[in-house]
Amino acid sequence: MAEQDAEEEYKISKSNISSELADAARQEILDSVATSAADLQTKPSSIPWVHRPPTAKTRQAMREFLENGDKKPLARLMKIDVNDVRNRQISAHPVLFINTAMQPFPYPTGRSDLVWTFIAYGPLSYSNGLPALGEQGAEEMLESGDVIHVLGDVKQLFKGAGGGTGQIVWWKAY
């Protein structure tokens, strides 16, 4: 498991969900997209993802993360006991990452009361939807089933590309 030391703005946790389940969740998200990515790109939006309805595999993957995933990095980031993590969940949405602005843009964060979790359903990186993080714009790469937890006030820069799939979970930081 790779972890950031310094400012503890984010933490990566490897293999939180089986890659087979994460890949199956990815396929269900892709199957649920009623319009093509090209059609979606013609409709500018202020968010770099499209919410998808929960499916059997996305629900199962979220359940696997909550029940069996390594929540210690998230607990350390929020400075709480690992047993309290589940009580802090606000919402979770399966998503298809697609930046309709078609250019890099910073997503408005500034929410120190939130922590974001990105769960990768399929490979996820800056080139297909994961934001570059922090003032230095760190570009992380997640494999299917990996998770990254990010403090809500960390700068997130999304690129004018997409196609990645995952789940975004929001947590109360305090």
MARGU-315860 format. One record per residue (C-alpha): residue number from 1; residue in one letter; x, y, z. Coordinates in steps of 0.02 Angstrom, whole numbers, plus 50000, padded with zeros to 5 digits. Layout:
BEGIN
+-----+-----+-------+-------+-------+
:   n : res :     X :     Y :     Z :
+-----+-----+-------+-------+-------+
: NUM :   A :     X :     Y :     Z :
...
+-----+-----+-------+-------+-------+
end
This chain:
BEGIN
+-----+-----+-------+-------+-------+
:   n : res :     X :     Y :     Z :
+-----+-----+-------+-------+-------+
:   1 :   M : 50000 : 50000 : 50000 :
:   2 :   A : 50074 : 50168 : 49948 :
:   3 :   E : 50042 : 50312 : 50064 :
:   4 :   Q : 50084 : 50497 : 50064 :
:   5 :   D : 50181 : 50562 : 50213 :
:   6 :   A : 50209 : 50750 : 50213 :
:   7 :   E : 50046 : 50846 : 50222 :
:   8 :   E : 49934 : 50693 : 50217 :
:   9 :   E : 49822 : 50768 : 50084 :
:  10 :   Y : 49778 : 50599 : 50012 :
:  11 :   K : 49809 : 50413 : 50034 :
:  12 :   I : 49808 : 50272 : 49908 :
:  13 :   S : 49752 : 50099 : 49959 :
:  14 :   K : 49786 : 49954 : 49841 :
:  15 :   S : 49670 : 49808 : 49803 :
:  16 :   N : 49523 : 49857 : 49913 :
:  17 :   I : 49400 : 49771 : 49797 :
:  18 :   S : 49438 : 49618 : 49692 :
:  19 :   S : 49488 : 49669 : 49517 :
:  20 :   E : 49362 : 49546 : 49446 :
:  21 :   L : 49218 : 49631 : 49538 :
:  22 :   A : 49283 : 49805 : 49496 :
:  23 :   D : 49296 : 49757 : 49312 :
:  24 :   A : 49118 : 49688 : 49315 :
:  25 :   A : 49058 : 49852 : 49394 :
:  26 :   R : 49149 : 49948 : 49256 :
:  27 :   Q : 49059 : 49847 : 49122 :
:  28 :   E : 48889 : 49880 : 49202 :
:  29 :   I : 48925 : 50067 : 49207 :
:  30 :   L : 48976 : 50066 : 49024 :
:  31 :   D : 48820 : 49965 : 48980 :
:  32 :   S : 48713 : 50094 : 49070 :
:  33 :   V : 48773 : 50240 : 48965 :
:  34 :   A : 48627 : 50278 : 48849 :
:  35 :   T : 48719 : 50406 : 48742 :
:  36 :   S : 48893 : 50397 : 48671 :
:  37 :   A : 49040 : 50491 : 48747 :
:  38 :   A : 49040 : 50603 : 48592 :
:  39 :   D : 48859 : 50653 : 48626 :
:  40 :   L : 48899 : 50688 : 48809 :
:  41 :   Q : 49046 : 50799 : 48760 :
:  42 :   T : 48932 : 50913 : 48661 :
:  43 :   K : 48836 : 50956 : 48820 :
:  44 :   P : 48953 : 51062 : 48929 :
:  45 :   S : 48940 : 51029 : 49114 :
:  46 :   S : 49022 : 51100 : 49270 :
:  47 :   I : 49068 : 50927 : 49336 :
:  48 :   P : 49190 : 50807 : 49254 :
:  49 :   W : 49086 : 50650 : 49274 :
:  50 :   V : 48914 : 50582 : 49238 :
:  51 :   H : 48821 : 50497 : 49380 :
:  52 :   R : 48759 : 50325 : 49334 :
:  53 :   P : 48623 : 50228 : 49423 :
:  54 :   P : 48685 : 50098 : 49547 :
:  55 :   T : 48691 : 49923 : 49475 :
:  56 :   A : 48705 : 49752 : 49554 :
:  57 :   K : 48896 : 49750 : 49535 :
:  58 :   T : 48923 : 49931 : 49592 :
:  59 :   R : 48819 : 49895 : 49747 :
:  60 :   Q : 48917 : 49735 : 49778 :
:  61 :   A : 49083 : 49824 : 49755 :
:  62 :   M : 49034 : 49963 : 49876 :
:  63 :   R : 48977 : 49832 : 50001 :
:  64 :   E : 49143 : 49740 : 49981 :
:  65 :   F : 49238 : 49901 : 50015 :
:  66 :   L : 49134 : 49945 : 50169 :
:  67 :   E : 49141 : 49770 : 50241 :
:  68 :   N : 49315 : 49709 : 50192 :
:  69 :   G : 49415 : 49854 : 50120 :
:  70 :   D : 49561 : 49932 : 50211 :
:  71 :   K : 49485 : 50085 : 50293 :
:  72 :   K : 49639 : 50124 : 50399 :
:  73 :   P : 49709 : 50250 : 50273 :
:  74 :   L : 49540 : 50339 : 50270 :
:  75 :   A : 49528 : 50338 : 50460 :
:  76 :   R : 49705 : 50409 : 50475 :
:  77 :   L : 49664 : 50545 : 50349 :
:  78 :   M : 49508 : 50593 : 50448 :
:  79 :   K : 49598 : 50568 : 50614 :
:  80 :   I : 49465 : 50450 : 50681 :
:  81 :   D : 49454 : 50271 : 50740 :
:  82 :   V : 49434 : 50146 : 50597 :
:  83 :   N : 49272 : 50083 : 50676 :
:  84 :   D : 49194 : 50256 : 50652 :
:  85 :   V : 49227 : 50268 : 50465 :
:  86 :   R : 49063 : 50191 : 50407 :
:  87 :   N : 48961 : 50316 : 50509 :
:  88 :   R : 49041 : 50460 : 50413 :
:  89 :   Q : 48981 : 50411 : 50239 :
:  90 :   I : 48871 : 50544 : 50159 :
:  91 :   S : 48840 : 50472 : 49985 :
:  92 :   A : 48912 : 50363 : 49847 :
:  93 :   H : 48885 : 50369 : 49659 :
:  94 :   P : 48947 : 50260 : 49516 :
:  95 :   V : 49018 : 50376 : 49383 :
:  96 :   L : 49084 : 50385 : 49206 :
:  97 :   F : 49222 : 50516 : 49202 :
:  98 :   I : 49201 : 50635 : 49057 :
:  99 :   N : 49262 : 50815 : 49057 :
: 100 :   T : 49140 : 50906 : 48945 :
: 101 :   A : 49243 : 51066 : 48954 :
: 102 :   M : 49374 : 50973 : 48849 :
: 103 :   Q : 49515 : 51066 : 48934 :
: 104 :   P : 49602 : 51048 : 49102 :
: 105 :   F : 49506 : 51138 : 49237 :
: 106 :   P : 49513 : 51145 : 49427 :
: 107 :   Y : 49363 : 51072 : 49513 :
: 108 :   P : 49301 : 51185 : 49652 :
: 109 :   T : 49345 : 51099 : 49814 :
: 110 :   G : 49384 : 51200 : 49969 :
: 111 :   R : 49274 : 51087 : 50076 :
: 112 :   S : 49379 : 51047 : 50228 :
: 113 :   D : 49225 : 50961 : 50301 :
: 114 :   L : 49230 : 50825 : 50167 :
: 115 :   V : 49341 : 50681 : 50114 :
: 116 :   W : 49324 : 50609 : 49939 :
: 117 :   T : 49355 : 50427 : 49896 :
: 118 :   F : 49381 : 50374 : 49716 :
: 119 :   I : 49360 : 50186 : 49689 :
: 120 :   A : 49432 : 50128 : 49522 :
: 121 :   Y : 49321 : 50015 : 49418 :
: 122 :   G : 49451 : 49976 : 49285 :
: 123 :   P : 49616 : 50070 : 49269 :
: 124 :   L : 49597 : 50252 : 49322 :
: 125 :   S : 49724 : 50390 : 49294 :
: 126 :   Y : 49738 : 50574 : 49249 :
: 127 :   S : 49722 : 50530 : 49065 :
: 128 :   N : 49550 : 50449 : 49086 :
: 129 :   G : 49469 : 50546 : 49226 :
: 130 :   L : 49560 : 50541 : 49394 :
: 131 :   P : 49608 : 50719 : 49445 :
: 132 :   A : 49786 : 50778 : 49471 :
: 133 :   L : 49799 : 50814 : 49657 :
: 134 :   G : 49871 : 50953 : 49764 :
: 135 :   E : 49968 : 51109 : 49720 :
: 136 :   Q : 50099 : 51005 : 49629 :
: 137 :   G : 49967 : 50916 : 49524 :
: 138 :   A : 50019 : 50739 : 49568 :
: 139 :   E : 49955 : 50617 : 49436 :
: 140 :   E : 49916 : 50451 : 49517 :
: 141 :   M : 49871 : 50288 : 49431 :
: 142 :   L : 49749 : 50164 : 49505 :
: 143 :   E : 49723 : 49985 : 49450 :
: 144 :   S : 49550 : 49908 : 49451 :
: 145 :   G : 49494 : 49890 : 49633 :
: 146 :   D : 49616 : 50021 : 49703 :
: 147 :   V : 49555 : 50167 : 49805 :
: 148 :   I : 49617 : 50344 : 49836 :
: 149 :   H : 49554 : 50453 : 49980 :
: 150 :   V : 49573 : 50642 : 49962 :
: 151 :   L : 49543 : 50782 : 50087 :
: 152 :   G : 49403 : 50894 : 50025 :
: 153 :   D : 49507 : 51052 : 50018 :
: 154 :   V : 49646 : 50978 : 49910 :
: 155 :   K : 49658 : 51054 : 49737 :
: 156 :   Q : 49590 : 50936 : 49602 :
: 157 :   L : 49632 : 50968 : 49420 :
: 158 :   F : 49534 : 50870 : 49291 :
: 159 :   K : 49598 : 50848 : 49113 :
: 160 :   G : 49495 : 50867 : 48954 :
: 161 :   A : 49474 : 50679 : 48934 :
: 162 :   G : 49376 : 50538 : 49009 :
: 163 :   G : 49317 : 50362 : 48988 :
: 164 :   G : 49369 : 50299 : 49158 :
: 165 :   T : 49239 : 50226 : 49275 :
: 166 :   G : 49226 : 50216 : 49462 :
: 167 :   Q : 49132 : 50262 : 49616 :
: 168 :   I : 49146 : 50427 : 49709 :
: 169 :   V : 49108 : 50420 : 49895 :
: 170 :   W : 49092 : 50574 : 50004 :
: 171 :   W : 49126 : 50567 : 50191 :
: 172 :   K : 49107 : 50691 : 50334 :
: 173 :   A : 49284 : 50738 : 50385 :
: 174 :   Y : 49231 : 50791 : 50560 :
+-----+-----+-------+-------+-------+
end
